[in-house]
C-alpha cells in the first residue's frame, strides 16, 4: 500500500513557535507527511481526538500542562494510547526521562534538534507504525508449510497476518480486508495461483499489491527486501534463490497464460 502525505500525519506539540515552524518545514520537505502543530498539551489532545495522527513529537517543558501530563493523558485514552510519541527535551532530566519511559516512550530528541536527526527518528517511527498496521495474506495449501511460515514471520516481524489454504478463501479475504502484501508458498497449485493473480490484476484495488511466491527457507529474506525496497522498484528485487515477486504488470500474465491453454478462470 502506497501512503501519501495525507496518510502520514505528524503532530508536533511545543510552546515555542519557532520550534513548531522549523519542525514543520524540515519534516514536510524531507518526508511524505503532513505536519500539524499545537502550542500546548491540551490543544494537542484535542487534535489527536479529531485527526488520525501517526507520530507525536512532544516537548517536555511546557507551562500549565507539561509534556509528562500530556503523555499521561494520551496513554490513559484507549483510542490514543498506542500512538508513538517522541519526547523533545532541552536538557537530560533523568526524572522526566524515567517517567516517559514508564509511559512507553523509548525515544527522545535533544533540543535544539538537528534536522537530519529529526527526520531519521520520525521516519523510523513511521516505518514501525506502517509495519504494525500492515496486514499480510499468507497462502499455502500445505497446512504444515503454512504453520511453519506463519511461525517464522510472527517471530521476526510486526506485521498482522491472515491465512488462507485455498484460492477461494484468499479471494474472500482480499475482498473483505485491506491487505498490503500477499505471500504464497511456492507449491501453491498452478491453476489456483493463476486464479488469485487474475483476480488481483482485474481489479485496480488489488492490482498494486505485491504478490510473492516463496519458501519457508527464503521467507525472511523476502520480507526484509520488500520492506526496504521502493514501492515502484519491487520488480528489481534480487538475491533471492527461491522467491519471485509479482508486481502489477506481471499479474496480467495470468490471463494471457490461461487464455493460451484454454482454461477459464471463473
Buried (B, 14 or more C-beta within 10 A) or exposed (E): BEBEEEBBBBBBBBBBEEBBEBBBEBBBEBBBBBBBBBBBBBBBBEBBEEEEBBBBBBBBBBEEBBBBBBBBBBBEEEEBEEBBBBBBBEEEBEEBBEBBEEBEBEBBBEBEBEBEEBBEBBBBBBEBBBBEBBBBBBBBBEEEBBEBBBEBBEEEBEBBBBBBBBBEBBBEBBEEEEBBBBBBBBEBEEEBBBBBBBBBBBEEEBBBBBBBBBBBBBBBBBBEBBBEBEEEEBBEBEEBEBBBBBBBEBBBBBBEBBEEEEEEBE
